[in-house]
Amino acid sequence: MFFLFGFGTKQQDLGPGDVRPCPRCGNTSQWTRMRQFRQLSVFFVPVARWRRRQFEVCGICGNAIEV
């Protein structure tokens, strides 16, 4: 019997976030809202997702802050 499965971390872009200063680079920019999760798929179909979190990423330096 042959099973084709995959395991990994996925990220989804949820659109624009707030406009605010970054604590790391100090620039004020448009942040991007992202969702990250771990996923198990069997035959390219997602079966289970866990460890979900949402965060915003600075548009200049890439610093991420969990929301």
FENVEN-V31144 format. One record per helix or strand of 3 or more residues. SS is the DSSP state (helix for helix, strand for strand). FROM is the first residue (numbers start at 1). TO is the last residue. Records with the same first field share a line. If there is no record, write none. Layout:
# FENVEN-V31144
SS = FROM-TO / FROM-TO
This chain:
# FENVEN-V31144
strand = 5-21 / 28-42 / 45-57 / 64-66
